[in-house]
Amino acid sequence: MPETPHAQHAAPRSPIHGPALPIGVAVTAVGVLLSLASAPVAAPVESSPLPEPIAVMQVPTVEVGQTTAVDPCAEKAVQAALAAGDDASVIAGFGGGAAFRSAVVAGNAPCISLSDPSRLWVVVNKLRPLDPADFAPSGLVEVPLQTTTPSGQVRSDVAAAVGQMADAADDQAGRIGANNGYRSYGLQVTTYASHVHDQGQAEADAGSARPGHSEHQTGLAVDVVACGSACGGLDGFGGTPQSDWVAANAWQYGFIVRYEDGGSPITGYAPEPWHLRYVGVDLAAAYHEGGYHTLEEFFGLPPAPAYTP
């Protein structure tokens, strides 16, 4: 919209270049000028010295929606821990498990991928297959428990943690054994096909992951059983003293019960009190203290009750 022009006023002409003034007016003007020249000049007001400028630390930031937040991924300690594969130090660099979760959910953790199968925070479900599908973890060792199947290997950090947990459970609730640990992509093909053959597609999908979608393939999951004079099966684990103890205490050793009763609409699996997923002590503590019951809720992910066509 064009501006409205203002009224134009002619500037007064300078007495130097304008017409001559009458003599009386000129004399009066000269007197005023001489009076002003002889007036005492006021002393300048002494001002207080300016304070030294305060140094402000420049913090790397990242835009999150309409707000700006500190980006933990910009910290050198976090970058070094990521490069070294030290997940516990990465989480500590974020400020602990709860702060790590908050940053991920807020979208303020660009260096964290919930799809990286080598990380403690990976989320595998019916909508989030492993990438690559035939991923195989490194550093597999035998679980230090009595096992009931040949699938007795897990990642070394998982083996150490489940051994400590089993020792504590043995003193307080009874002995724990292991049924399944790591299963390769090829073994999962066979396992899933067997369930489909015996139970049908729908029942198989409620109790067994399709190949490439199994937490067991990450080496971070272990199925536990209750043992007395001998070890029982998976279906007999729920309701035992060992099961109750695991549900209440597994988080202290870095484990969560991945498929709890009531979680099926989100996870797509029937309850499995025996299926433990290792996420490390910091994330497990944040999970427990926050009252979460699925990893999907914990990381702000959508429910995954069924596979995409």
Buried (B, 14 or more C-beta within 10 A) or exposed (E): EEEEEEEEEEEEEEEEEEEEEEEEEEEEEEEEEEEEEEEEEEEEEEEEEEEEEEEEEEEEEBEEEEEEBBBBBBBEEBBEBBEEEEBBBBBBBBEBBBBBBBBBEBEBBEBBBBEBBBBBBBBBBBBBBBEEEEBBBEBBBEBBBBBBEEBBBBBBBBBBBBBBBBBBBBEEBBBBBBBBBBBBBEBBBEBBBEBBEEBEEEEBBBBBBBBBBBBBBBBBBBBBBBBEEEBBEBEEBBEBEBBEBBBEBBBBBBBBBBBBEEBBEBBBBEBBBBBBBBBBBBBBBBBBEEEBBBBBBBBEBEBBBEBEE
